Amino acid sequence: PRIPLILISRQSDLDWMTRVEEELASPFLDGECLARITIIFSPEISEIILTLHHVICDGISITSFFQEVL
């Protein structure tokens, strides 16, 4: 399945915390992609939230991913 990309307009410095709480409460369903990407954006600043199932990601692989992205 395709990785879902969720785009949210940034309204405050706390938007990312609200979205992370929502992600923590959202389980991965059978047959669903085991990753989700959320971008909270504004002209001044943006945040990327990458939600991954533990089956496909560990501490080393997420570190490698962010080194490649950044």
PDB file of N, CA, C, O and CB in Angstrom:
ATOM      1  N   PRO A   1       0.819  -1.214   0.000  1.00  0.00           N
ATOM      2  CA  PRO A   1       0.000   0.000   0.000  1.00  0.00           C
ATOM      3  C   PRO A   1       0.854   1.266   0.000  1.00  0.00           C
ATOM      4  O   PRO A   1       2.012   1.247   0.417  1.00  0.00           O
ATOM      5  CB  PRO A   1      -0.927   0.005   1.208  1.00  0.00           C
ATOM      6  N   ARG A   2       0.280   2.341  -0.462  1.00  0.00           N
ATOM      7  CA  ARG A   2       0.972   3.619  -0.481  1.00  0.00           C
ATOM      8  C   ARG A   2       1.072   4.193   0.935  1.00  0.00           C
ATOM      9  O   ARG A   2       0.201   3.964   1.774  1.00  0.00           O
ATOM     10  CB  ARG A   2       0.251   4.606  -1.415  1.00  0.00           C
ATOM     11  N   ILE A   3       2.133   4.931   1.178  1.00  0.00           N
ATOM     12  CA  ILE A   3       2.303   5.588   2.472  1.00  0.00           C
ATOM     13  C   ILE A   3       1.389   6.808   2.509  1.00  0.00           C
ATOM     14  O   ILE A   3       1.494   7.686   1.652  1.00  0.00           O
ATOM     15  CB  ILE A   3       3.800   5.995   2.716  1.00  0.00           C
ATOM     16  N   PRO A   4       0.492   6.872   3.494  1.00  0.00           N
ATOM     17  CA  PRO A   4      -0.386   8.039   3.596  1.00  0.00           C
ATOM     18  C   PRO A   4       0.407   9.298   3.930  1.00  0.00           C
ATOM     19  O   PRO A   4       1.291   9.281   4.786  1.00  0.00           O
ATOM     20  CB  PRO A   4      -1.465   7.805   4.656  1.00  0.00           C
ATOM     21  N   LEU A   5       0.081  10.381   3.247  1.00  0.00           N
ATOM     22  CA  LEU A   5       0.684  11.680   3.496  1.00  0.00           C
ATOM     23  C   LEU A   5      -0.425  12.619   3.955  1.00  0.00           C
ATOM     24  O   LEU A   5      -1.383  12.875   3.225  1.00  0.00           O
ATOM     25  CB  LEU A   5       1.415  12.233   2.220  1.00  0.00           C
ATOM     26  N   ILE A   6      -0.280  13.125   5.175  1.00  0.00           N
ATOM     27  CA  ILE A   6      -1.291  14.002   5.754  1.00  0.00           C
ATOM     28  C   ILE A   6      -0.686  15.397   5.844  1.00  0.00           C
ATOM     29  O   ILE A   6       0.379  15.576   6.435  1.00  0.00           O
ATOM     30  CB  ILE A   6      -1.767  13.488   7.165  1.00  0.00           C
ATOM     31  N   LEU A   7      -1.360  16.388   5.261  1.00  0.00           N
ATOM     32  CA  LEU A   7      -0.893  17.772   5.289  1.00  0.00           C
ATOM     33  C   LEU A   7      -1.806  18.589   6.189  1.00  0.00           C
ATOM     34  O   LEU A   7      -3.028  18.568   6.038  1.00  0.00           O
ATOM     35  CB  LEU A   7      -0.846  18.377   3.859  1.00  0.00           C
ATOM     36  N   ILE A   8      -1.198  19.312   7.131  1.00  0.00           N
ATOM     37  CA  ILE A   8      -1.954  20.114   8.088  1.00  0.00           C
ATOM     38  C   ILE A   8      -1.363  21.522   8.110  1.00  0.00           C
ATOM     39  O   ILE A   8      -0.147  21.692   8.196  1.00  0.00           O
ATOM     40  CB  ILE A   8      -1.926  19.470   9.517  1.00  0.00           C
ATOM     41  N   SER A   9      -2.223  22.516   8.031  1.00  0.00           N
ATOM     42  CA  SER A   9      -1.780  23.897   8.123  1.00  0.00           C
ATOM     43  C   SER A   9      -1.414  24.214   9.576  1.00  0.00           C
ATOM     44  O   SER A   9      -2.203  23.973  10.490  1.00  0.00           O
ATOM     45  CB  SER A   9      -2.879  24.867   7.603  1.00  0.00           C
ATOM     46  N   ARG A  10      -0.218  24.750   9.777  1.00  0.00           N
ATOM     47  CA  ARG A  10       0.280  25.033  11.129  1.00  0.00           C
ATOM     48  C   ARG A  10      -0.366  26.291  11.681  1.00  0.00           C
ATOM     49  O   ARG A  10      -0.313  27.350  11.057  1.00  0.00           O
ATOM     50  CB  ARG A  10       1.811  25.182  11.126  1.00  0.00           C
ATOM     51  N   GLN A  11      -0.973  26.172  12.850  1.00  0.00           N
ATOM     52  CA  GLN A  11      -1.638  27.296  13.500  1.00  0.00           C
ATOM     53  C   GLN A  11      -0.892  27.771  14.751  1.00  0.00           C
ATOM     54  O   GLN A  11      -0.937  28.954  15.090  1.00  0.00           O
ATOM     55  CB  GLN A  11      -3.059  26.911  13.866  1.00  0.00           C
ATOM     56  N   SER A  12      -0.201  26.841  15.441  1.00  0.00           N
ATOM     57  CA  SER A  12       0.500  27.223  16.674  1.00  0.00           C
ATOM     58  C   SER A  12       1.693  26.301  16.888  1.00  0.00           C
ATOM     59  O   SER A  12       1.874  25.318  16.170  1.00  0.00           O
ATOM     60  CB  SER A  12      -0.457  27.169  17.902  1.00  0.00           C
ATOM     61  N   ASP A  13       2.496  26.634  17.880  1.00  0.00           N
ATOM     62  CA  ASP A  13       3.662  25.824  18.216  1.00  0.00           C
ATOM     63  C   ASP A  13       3.283  24.483  18.831  1.00  0.00           C
ATOM     64  O   ASP A  13       4.133  23.602  18.958  1.00  0.00           O
ATOM     65  CB  ASP A  13       4.557  26.582  19.165  1.00  0.00           C
ATOM     66  N   LEU A  14       2.032  24.316  19.212  1.00  0.00           N
ATOM     67  CA  LEU A  14       1.583  23.079  19.855  1.00  0.00           C
ATOM     68  C   LEU A  14       0.899  22.107  18.905  1.00  0.00           C
ATOM     69  O   LEU A  14       0.509  21.016  19.320  1.00  0.00           O
ATOM     70  CB  LEU A  14       0.649  23.408  20.972  1.00  0.00           C
ATOM     71  N   ASP A  15       0.747  22.480  17.647  1.00  0.00           N
ATOM     72  CA  ASP A  15       0.072  21.598  16.683  1.00  0.00           C
ATOM     73  C   ASP A  15       0.727  20.233  16.597  1.00  0.00           C
ATOM     74  O   ASP A  15       0.041  19.217  16.496  1.00  0.00           O
ATOM     75  CB  ASP A  15       0.057  22.236  15.310  1.00  0.00           C
ATOM     76  N   TRP A  16       2.062  20.204  16.638  1.00  0.00           N
ATOM     77  CA  TRP A  16       2.752  18.920  16.500  1.00  0.00           C
ATOM     78  C   TRP A  16       2.433  18.002  17.667  1.00  0.00           C
ATOM     79  O   TRP A  16       2.316  16.791  17.480  1.00  0.00           O
ATOM     80  CB  TRP A  16       4.263  19.131  16.400  1.00  0.00           C
ATOM     81  N   MET A  17       2.287  18.556  18.875  1.00  0.00           N
ATOM     82  CA  MET A  17       1.977  17.710  20.032  1.00  0.00           C
ATOM     83  C   MET A  17       0.591  17.086  19.906  1.00  0.00           C
ATOM     84  O   MET A  17       0.396  15.913  20.223  1.00  0.00           O
ATOM     85  CB  MET A  17       2.067  18.524  21.329  1.00  0.00           C
ATOM     86  N   THR A  18      -0.350  17.867  19.448  1.00  0.00           N
ATOM     87  CA  THR A  18      -1.709  17.348  19.245  1.00  0.00           C
ATOM     88  C   THR A  18      -1.694  16.223  18.223  1.00  0.00           C
ATOM     89  O   THR A  18      -2.333  15.189  18.417  1.00  0.00           O
ATOM     90  CB  THR A  18      -2.663  18.472  18.786  1.00  0.00           C
ATOM     91  N   ARG A  19      -0.960  16.431  17.132  1.00  0.00           N
ATOM     92  CA  ARG A  19      -0.923  15.404  16.087  1.00  0.00           C
ATOM     93  C   ARG A  19      -0.208  14.144  16.569  1.00  0.00           C
ATOM     94  O   ARG A  19      -0.642  13.038  16.246  1.00  0.00           O
ATOM     95  CB  ARG A  19      -0.234  15.948  14.832  1.00  0.00           C
ATOM     96  N   VAL A  20       0.862  14.281  17.322  1.00  0.00           N
ATOM     97  CA  VAL A  20       1.572  13.114  17.852  1.00  0.00           C
ATOM     98  C   VAL A  20       0.651  12.318  18.770  1.00  0.00           C
ATOM     99  O   VAL A  20       0.634  11.088  18.711  1.00  0.00           O
ATOM    100  CB  VAL A  20       2.852  13.547  18.615  1.00  0.00           C
ATOM    101  N   GLU A  21      -0.111  12.998  19.612  1.00  0.00           N
ATOM    102  CA  GLU A  21      -1.066  12.295  20.476  1.00  0.00           C
ATOM    103  C   GLU A  21      -2.099  11.534  19.651  1.00  0.00           C
ATOM    104  O   GLU A  21      -2.471  10.414  20.002  1.00  0.00           O
ATOM    105  CB  GLU A  21      -1.771  13.286  21.413  1.00  0.00           C
ATOM    106  N   GLU A  22      -2.565  12.138  18.555  1.00  0.00           N
ATOM    107  CA  GLU A  22      -3.516  11.455  17.672  1.00  0.00           C
ATOM    108  C   GLU A  22      -2.879  10.221  17.027  1.00  0.00           C
ATOM    109  O   GLU A  22      -3.512   9.172  16.908  1.00  0.00           O
ATOM    110  CB  GLU A  22      -4.023  12.419  16.581  1.00  0.00           C
ATOM    111  N   GLU A  23      -1.623  10.365  16.617  1.00  0.00           N
ATOM    112  CA  GLU A  23      -0.922   9.229  16.000  1.00  0.00           C
ATOM    113  C   GLU A  23      -0.726   8.094  17.000  1.00  0.00           C
ATOM    114  O   GLU A  23      -0.892   6.925  16.653  1.00  0.00           O
ATOM    115  CB  GLU A  23       0.440   9.676  15.443  1.00  0.00           C
ATOM    116  N   LEU A  24      -0.375   8.430  18.230  1.00  0.00           N
ATOM    117  CA  LEU A  24      -0.184   7.402  19.251  1.00  0.00           C
ATOM    118  C   LEU A  24      -1.478   6.644  19.544  1.00  0.00           C
ATOM    119  O   LEU A  24      -1.445   5.479  19.938  1.00  0.00           O
ATOM    120  CB  LEU A  24       0.348   8.029  20.533  1.00  0.00           C
ATOM    121  N   ALA A  25      -2.599   7.301  19.352  1.00  0.00           N
ATOM    122  CA  ALA A  25      -3.898   6.675  19.610  1.00  0.00           C
ATOM    123  C   ALA A  25      -4.460   5.955  18.382  1.00  0.00           C
ATOM    124  O   ALA A  25      -5.518   5.330  18.463  1.00  0.00           O
ATOM    125  CB  ALA A  25      -4.889   7.722  20.081  1.00  0.00           C
ATOM    126  N   SER A  26      -3.758   6.038  17.245  1.00  0.00           N
ATOM    127  CA  SER A  26      -4.244   5.437  15.996  1.00  0.00           C
ATOM    128  C   SER A  26      -3.449   4.183  15.667  1.00  0.00           C
ATOM    129  O   SER A  26      -2.313   4.286  15.204  1.00  0.00           O
ATOM    130  CB  SER A  26      -4.153   6.446  14.830  1.00  0.00           C
ATOM    131  N   PRO A  27      -4.013   3.009  15.893  1.00  0.00           N
ATOM    132  CA  PRO A  27      -3.279   1.779  15.588  1.00  0.00           C
ATOM    133  C   PRO A  27      -3.171   1.562  14.075  1.00  0.00           C
ATOM    134  O   PRO A  27      -3.946   2.115  13.295  1.00  0.00           O
ATOM    135  CB  PRO A  27      -3.966   0.570  16.248  1.00  0.00           C
ATOM    136  N   PHE A  28      -2.209   0.758  13.691  1.00  0.00           N
ATOM    137  CA  PHE A  28      -2.104   0.339  12.296  1.00  0.00           C
ATOM    138  C   PHE A  28      -3.070  -0.820  12.102  1.00  0.00           C
ATOM    139  O   PHE A  28      -3.049  -1.786  12.865  1.00  0.00           O
ATOM    140  CB  PHE A  28      -0.628  -0.070  11.915  1.00  0.00           C
ATOM    141  N   LEU A  29      -3.907  -0.727  11.094  1.00  0.00           N
ATOM    142  CA  LEU A  29      -4.913  -1.748  10.842  1.00  0.00           C
ATOM    143  C   LEU A  29      -4.379  -2.808   9.887  1.00  0.00           C
ATOM    144  O   LEU A  29      -3.447  -2.549   9.125  1.00  0.00           O
ATOM    145  CB  LEU A  29      -6.185  -1.117  10.276  1.00  0.00           C
ATOM    146  N   ASP A  30      -4.970  -4.005   9.926  1.00  0.00           N
ATOM    147  CA  ASP A  30      -4.569  -5.079   9.018  1.00  0.00           C
ATOM    148  C   ASP A  30      -4.698  -4.613   7.571  1.00  0.00           C
ATOM    149  O   ASP A  30      -5.712  -4.034   7.182  1.00  0.00           O
ATOM    150  CB  ASP A  30      -5.423  -6.348   9.255  1.00  0.00           C
ATOM    151  N   GLY A  31      -3.661  -4.872   6.783  1.00  0.00           N
ATOM    152  CA  GLY A  31      -3.668  -4.520   5.371  1.00  0.00           C
ATOM    153  C   GLY A  31      -3.296  -3.078   5.104  1.00  0.00           C
ATOM    154  O   GLY A  31      -3.142  -2.683   3.948  1.00  0.00           O
ATOM    155  N   GLU A  32      -3.149  -2.284   6.152  1.00  0.00           N
ATOM    156  CA  GLU A  32      -2.794  -0.879   6.012  1.00  0.00           C
ATOM    157  C   GLU A  32      -1.272  -0.756   5.931  1.00  0.00           C
ATOM    158  O   GLU A  32      -0.543  -1.603   6.447  1.00  0.00           O
ATOM    159  CB  GLU A  32      -3.358  -0.041   7.195  1.00  0.00           C
ATOM    160  N   CYS A  33      -0.811   0.294   5.287  1.00  0.00           N
ATOM    161  CA  CYS A  33       0.618   0.582   5.245  1.00  0.00           C
ATOM    162  C   CYS A  33       1.139   0.749   6.670  1.00  0.00           C
ATOM    163  O   CYS A  33       0.430   1.282   7.524  1.00  0.00           O
ATOM    164  CB  CYS A  33       0.905   1.853   4.400  1.00  0.00           C
ATOM    165  N   LEU A  34       2.348   0.307   6.937  1.00  0.00           N
ATOM    166  CA  LEU A  34       2.923   0.358   8.279  1.00  0.00           C
ATOM    167  C   LEU A  34       3.702   1.644   8.544  1.00  0.00           C
ATOM    168  O   LEU A  34       4.558   1.697   9.427  1.00  0.00           O
ATOM    169  CB  LEU A  34       3.825  -0.829   8.492  1.00  0.00           C
ATOM    170  N   ALA A  35       3.389   2.674   7.765  1.00  0.00           N
ATOM    171  CA  ALA A  35       4.012   3.986   7.952  1.00  0.00           C
ATOM    172  C   ALA A  35       2.996   5.065   7.599  1.00  0.00           C
ATOM    173  O   ALA A  35       2.128   4.871   6.748  1.00  0.00           O
ATOM    174  CB  ALA A  35       5.302   4.129   7.081  1.00  0.00           C
ATOM    175  N   ARG A  36       3.123   6.201   8.270  1.00  0.00           N
ATOM    176  CA  ARG A  36       2.313   7.380   7.956  1.00  0.00           C
ATOM    177  C   ARG A  36       3.219   8.602   8.071  1.00  0.00           C
ATOM    178  O   ARG A  36       4.077   8.664   8.952  1.00  0.00           O
ATOM    179  CB  ARG A  36       1.060   7.500   8.916  1.00  0.00           C
ATOM    180  N   ILE A  37       3.028   9.570   7.181  1.00  0.00           N
ATOM    181  CA  ILE A  37       3.801  10.808   7.222  1.00  0.00           C
ATOM    182  C   ILE A  37       2.828  11.968   7.365  1.00  0.00           C
ATOM    183  O   ILE A  37       1.858  12.081   6.616  1.00  0.00           O
ATOM    184  CB  ILE A  37       4.691  10.970   5.944  1.00  0.00           C
ATOM    185  N   THR A  38       3.102  12.825   8.335  1.00  0.00           N
ATOM    186  CA  THR A  38       2.315  14.043   8.522  1.00  0.00           C
ATOM    187  C   THR A  38       3.252  15.227   8.399  1.00  0.00           C
ATOM    188  O   THR A  38       4.324  15.247   9.003  1.00  0.00           O
ATOM    189  CB  THR A  38       1.578  14.049   9.905  1.00  0.00           C
ATOM    190  N   ILE A  39       2.844  16.219   7.610  1.00  0.00           N
ATOM    191  CA  ILE A  39       3.599  17.464   7.505  1.00  0.00           C
ATOM    192  C   ILE A  39       2.695  18.579   8.003  1.00  0.00           C
ATOM    193  O   ILE A  39       1.611  18.809   7.467  1.00  0.00           O
ATOM    194  CB  ILE A  39       4.087  17.732   6.029  1.00  0.00           C
ATOM    195  N   ILE A  40       3.154  19.256   9.025  1.00  0.00           N
ATOM    196  CA  ILE A  40       2.455  20.420   9.562  1.00  0.00           C
ATOM    197  C   ILE A  40       3.234  21.621   9.043  1.00  0.00           C
ATOM    198  O   ILE A  40       4.395  21.809   9.405  1.00  0.00           O
ATOM    199  CB  ILE A  40       2.365  20.399  11.164  1.00  0.00           C
ATOM    200  N   PHE A  41       2.604  22.440   8.194  1.00  0.00           N
ATOM    201  CA  PHE A  41       3.367  23.437   7.454  1.00  0.00           C
ATOM    202  C   PHE A  41       2.831  24.856   7.638  1.00  0.00           C
ATOM    203  O   PHE A  41       1.647  25.077   7.893  1.00  0.00           O
ATOM    204  CB  PHE A  41       3.372  23.086   5.990  1.00  0.00           C
ATOM    205  N   SER A  42       3.747  25.793   7.499  1.00  0.00           N
ATOM    206  CA  SER A  42       3.446  27.217   7.419  1.00  0.00           C
ATOM    207  C   SER A  42       4.578  27.851   6.614  1.00  0.00           C
ATOM    208  O   SER A  42       5.599  27.202   6.387  1.00  0.00           O
ATOM    209  CB  SER A  42       3.301  27.879   8.859  1.00  0.00           C
ATOM    210  N   PRO A  43       4.425  29.083   6.183  1.00  0.00           N
ATOM    211  CA  PRO A  43       5.512  29.730   5.437  1.00  0.00           C
ATOM    212  C   PRO A  43       6.796  29.879   6.257  1.00  0.00           C
ATOM    213  O   PRO A  43       7.893  29.893   5.698  1.00  0.00           O
ATOM    214  CB  PRO A  43       5.060  31.095   4.958  1.00  0.00           C
ATOM    215  N   GLU A  44       6.660  29.990   7.581  1.00  0.00           N
ATOM    216  CA  GLU A  44       7.830  30.230   8.419  1.00  0.00           C
ATOM    217  C   GLU A  44       8.512  28.946   8.899  1.00  0.00           C
ATOM    218  O   GLU A  44       9.739  28.867   8.941  1.00  0.00           O
ATOM    219  CB  GLU A  44       7.433  31.055   9.606  1.00  0.00           C
ATOM    220  N   ILE A  45       7.709  27.945   9.259  1.00  0.00           N
ATOM    221  CA  ILE A  45       8.274  26.727   9.850  1.00  0.00           C
ATOM    222  C   ILE A  45       7.351  25.545   9.554  1.00  0.00           C
ATOM    223  O   ILE A  45       6.136  25.694   9.431  1.00  0.00           O
ATOM    224  CB  ILE A  45       8.476  26.894  11.390  1.00  0.00           C
ATOM    225  N   SER A  46       7.955  24.391   9.444  1.00  0.00           N
ATOM    226  CA  SER A  46       7.173  23.167   9.225  1.00  0.00           C
ATOM    227  C   SER A  46       7.764  22.039  10.055  1.00  0.00           C
ATOM    228  O   SER A  46       8.948  22.048  10.389  1.00  0.00           O
ATOM    229  CB  SER A  46       7.144  22.779   7.717  1.00  0.00           C
ATOM    230  N   GLU A  47       6.919  21.070  10.382  1.00  0.00           N
ATOM    231  CA  GLU A  47       7.361  19.885  11.114  1.00  0.00           C
ATOM    232  C   GLU A  47       6.951  18.647  10.335  1.00  0.00           C
ATOM    233  O   GLU A  47       5.910  18.623   9.677  1.00  0.00           O
ATOM    234  CB  GLU A  47       6.768  19.855  12.553  1.00  0.00           C
ATOM    235  N   ILE A  48       7.782  17.624  10.420  1.00  0.00           N
ATOM    236  CA  ILE A  48       7.473  16.327   9.814  1.00  0.00           C
ATOM    237  C   ILE A  48       7.307  15.325  10.943  1.00  0.00           C
ATOM    238  O   ILE A  48       8.167  15.198  11.815  1.00  0.00           O
ATOM    239  CB  ILE A  48       8.595  15.870   8.804  1.00  0.00           C
ATOM    240  N   ILE A  49       6.193  14.620  10.910  1.00  0.00           N
ATOM    241  CA  ILE A  49       5.956  13.549  11.879  1.00  0.00           C
ATOM    242  C   ILE A  49       5.916  12.253  11.088  1.00  0.00           C
ATOM    243  O   ILE A  49       5.065  12.070  10.218  1.00  0.00           O
ATOM    244  CB  ILE A  49       4.619  13.773  12.702  1.00  0.00           C
ATOM    245  N   LEU A  50       6.825  11.373  11.391  1.00  0.00           N
ATOM    246  CA  LEU A  50       6.908  10.081  10.732  1.00  0.00           C
ATOM    247  C   LEU A  50       6.479   9.020  11.736  1.00  0.00           C
ATOM    248  O   LEU A  50       7.132   8.821  12.760  1.00  0.00           O
ATOM    249  CB  LEU A  50       8.350   9.803  10.188  1.00  0.00           C
ATOM    250  N   THR A  51       5.379   8.345  11.435  1.00  0.00           N
ATOM    251  CA  THR A  51       4.857   7.312  12.320  1.00  0.00           C
ATOM    252  C   THR A  51       5.121   5.966  11.663  1.00  0.00           C
ATOM    253  O   THR A  51       4.650   5.697  10.558  1.00  0.00           O
ATOM    254  CB  THR A  51       3.326   7.516  12.610  1.00  0.00           C
ATOM    255  N   LEU A  52       5.886   5.120  12.361  1.00  0.00           N
ATOM    256  CA  LEU A  52       6.280   3.824  11.805  1.00  0.00           C
ATOM    257  C   LEU A  52       5.948   2.706  12.780  1.00  0.00           C
ATOM    258  O   LEU A  52       6.098   2.855  13.993  1.00  0.00           O
ATOM    259  CB  LEU A  52       7.781   3.808  11.470  1.00  0.00           C
ATOM    260  N   HIS A  53       5.501   1.601  12.241  1.00  0.00           N
ATOM    261  CA  HIS A  53       5.249   0.411  13.050  1.00  0.00           C
ATOM    262  C   HIS A  53       6.599  -0.193  13.444  1.00  0.00           C
ATOM    263  O   HIS A  53       7.545  -0.168  12.657  1.00  0.00           O
ATOM    264  CB  HIS A  53       4.363  -0.633  12.272  1.00  0.00           C
ATOM    265  N   HIS A  54       6.685  -0.726  14.642  1.00  0.00           N
ATOM    266  CA  HIS A  54       7.957  -1.283  15.122  1.00  0.00           C
ATOM    267  C   HIS A  54       8.435  -2.463  14.292  1.00  0.00           C
ATOM    268  O   HIS A  54       9.614  -2.812  14.345  1.00  0.00           O
ATOM    269  CB  HIS A  54       7.822  -1.711  16.563  1.00  0.00           C
ATOM    270  N   VAL A  55       7.558  -3.075  13.539  1.00  0.00           N
ATOM    271  CA  VAL A  55       7.940  -4.212  12.693  1.00  0.00           C
ATOM    272  C   VAL A  55       8.884  -3.777  11.569  1.00  0.00           C
ATOM    273  O   VAL A  55       9.727  -4.558  11.128  1.00  0.00           O
ATOM    274  CB  VAL A  55       6.687  -4.877  12.099  1.00  0.00           C
ATOM    275  N   ILE A  56       8.745  -2.539  11.111  1.00  0.00           N
ATOM    276  CA  ILE A  56       9.564  -2.087   9.980  1.00  0.00           C
ATOM    277  C   ILE A  56      10.654  -1.102  10.376  1.00  0.00           C
ATOM    278  O   ILE A  56      11.417  -0.656   9.519  1.00  0.00           O
ATOM    279  CB  ILE A  56       8.686  -1.454   8.940  1.00  0.00           C
ATOM    280  N   CYS A  57      10.744  -0.758  11.634  1.00  0.00           N
ATOM    281  CA  CYS A  57      11.691   0.282  12.014  1.00  0.00           C
ATOM    282  C   CYS A  57      12.254   0.037  13.408  1.00  0.00           C
ATOM    283  O   CYS A  57      11.545  -0.393  14.318  1.00  0.00           O
ATOM    284  CB  CYS A  57      11.025   1.649  11.953  1.00  0.00           C
ATOM    285  N   ASP A  58      13.534   0.318  13.553  1.00  0.00           N
ATOM    286  CA  ASP A  58      14.152   0.311  14.874  1.00  0.00           C
ATOM    287  C   ASP A  58      14.960   1.596  15.012  1.00  0.00           C
ATOM    288  O   ASP A  58      14.967   2.427  14.104  1.00  0.00           O
ATOM    289  CB  ASP A  58      15.056  -0.960  15.082  1.00  0.00           C
ATOM    290  N   GLY A  59      15.625   1.758  16.116  1.00  0.00           N
ATOM    291  CA  GLY A  59      16.356   2.998  16.374  1.00  0.00           C
ATOM    292  C   GLY A  59      17.420   3.311  15.349  1.00  0.00           C
ATOM    293  O   GLY A  59      17.604   4.471  14.982  1.00  0.00           O
ATOM    294  N   ILE A  60      18.126   2.296  14.880  1.00  0.00           N
ATOM    295  CA  ILE A  60      19.194   2.524  13.907  1.00  0.00           C
ATOM    296  C   ILE A  60      18.629   2.903  12.550  1.00  0.00           C
ATOM    297  O   ILE A  60      19.149   3.809  11.900  1.00  0.00           O
ATOM    298  CB  ILE A  60      20.071   1.283  13.778  1.00  0.00           C
ATOM    299  N   SER A  61      17.576   2.228  12.109  1.00  0.00           N
ATOM    300  CA  SER A  61      17.032   2.529  10.788  1.00  0.00           C
ATOM    301  C   SER A  61      16.387   3.914  10.742  1.00  0.00           C
ATOM    302  O   SER A  61      16.490   4.592   9.720  1.00  0.00           O
ATOM    303  CB  SER A  61      16.013   1.470  10.388  1.00  0.00           C
ATOM    304  N   ILE A  62      15.723   4.359  11.820  1.00  0.00           N
ATOM    305  CA  ILE A  62      15.129   5.699  11.808  1.00  0.00           C
ATOM    306  C   ILE A  62      16.218   6.769  11.824  1.00  0.00           C
ATOM    307  O   ILE A  62      16.053   7.827  11.217  1.00  0.00           O
ATOM    308  CB  ILE A  62      14.184   5.883  13.014  1.00  0.00           C
ATOM    309  N   THR A  63      17.329   6.501  12.513  1.00  0.00           N
ATOM    310  CA  THR A  63      18.455   7.431  12.501  1.00  0.00           C
ATOM    311  C   THR A  63      19.031   7.542  11.095  1.00  0.00           C
ATOM    312  O   THR A  63      19.317   8.646  10.632  1.00  0.00           O
ATOM    313  CB  THR A  63      19.544   6.981  13.494  1.00  0.00           C
ATOM    314  N   SER A  64      19.203   6.433  10.421  1.00  0.00           N
ATOM    315  CA  SER A  64      19.700   6.435   9.040  1.00  0.00           C
ATOM    316  C   SER A  64      18.748   7.177   8.116  1.00  0.00           C
ATOM    317  O   SER A  64      19.179   7.937   7.248  1.00  0.00           O
ATOM    318  CB  SER A  64      19.901   5.000   8.540  1.00  0.00           C
ATOM    319  N   PHE A  65      17.453   6.954   8.305  1.00  0.00           N
ATOM    320  CA  PHE A  65      16.453   7.634   7.477  1.00  0.00           C
ATOM    321  C   PHE A  65      16.595   9.151   7.612  1.00  0.00           C
ATOM    322  O   PHE A  65      16.648   9.861   6.608  1.00  0.00           O
ATOM    323  CB  PHE A  65      15.023   7.191   7.873  1.00  0.00           C
ATOM    324  N   PHE A  66      16.656   9.648   8.849  1.00  0.00           N
ATOM    325  CA  PHE A  66      16.744  11.091   9.035  1.00  0.00           C
ATOM    326  C   PHE A  66      18.073  11.657   8.575  1.00  0.00           C
ATOM    327  O   PHE A  66      18.122  12.812   8.152  1.00  0.00           O
ATOM    328  CB  PHE A  66      16.525  11.438  10.477  1.00  0.00           C
ATOM    329  N   GLN A  67      19.148  10.892   8.640  1.00  0.00           N
ATOM    330  CA  GLN A  67      20.422  11.375   8.090  1.00  0.00           C
ATOM    331  C   GLN A  67      20.301  11.552   6.583  1.00  0.00           C
ATOM    332  O   GLN A  67      20.839  12.511   6.029  1.00  0.00           O
ATOM    333  CB  GLN A  67      21.579  10.396   8.426  1.00  0.00           C
ATOM    334  N   GLU A  68      19.609  10.651   5.922  1.00  0.00           N
ATOM    335  CA  GLU A  68      19.422  10.761   4.470  1.00  0.00           C
ATOM    336  C   GLU A  68      18.502  11.925   4.106  1.00  0.00           C
ATOM    337  O   GLU A  68      18.760  12.636   3.134  1.00  0.00           O
ATOM    338  CB  GLU A  68      18.852   9.456   3.909  1.00  0.00           C
ATOM    339  N   VAL A  69      17.439  12.123   4.872  1.00  0.00           N
ATOM    340  CA  VAL A  69      16.477  13.181   4.589  1.00  0.00           C
ATOM    341  C   VAL A  69      17.079  14.558   4.859  1.00  0.00           C
ATOM    342  O   VAL A  69      16.918  15.485   4.064  1.00  0.00           O
ATOM    343  CB  VAL A  69      15.211  12.985   5.425  1.00  0.00           C
ATOM    344  N   LEU A  70      17.773  14.679   5.990  1.00  0.00           N
ATOM    345  CA  LEU A  70      18.312  15.984   6.362  1.00  0.00           C
ATOM    346  C   LEU A  70      19.645  16.266   5.674  1.00  0.00           C
ATOM    347  O   LEU A  70      20.235  17.327   5.881  1.00  0.00           O
ATOM    348  CB  LEU A  70      18.482  16.067   7.870  1.00  0.00           C
TER     349      LEU A  70
END
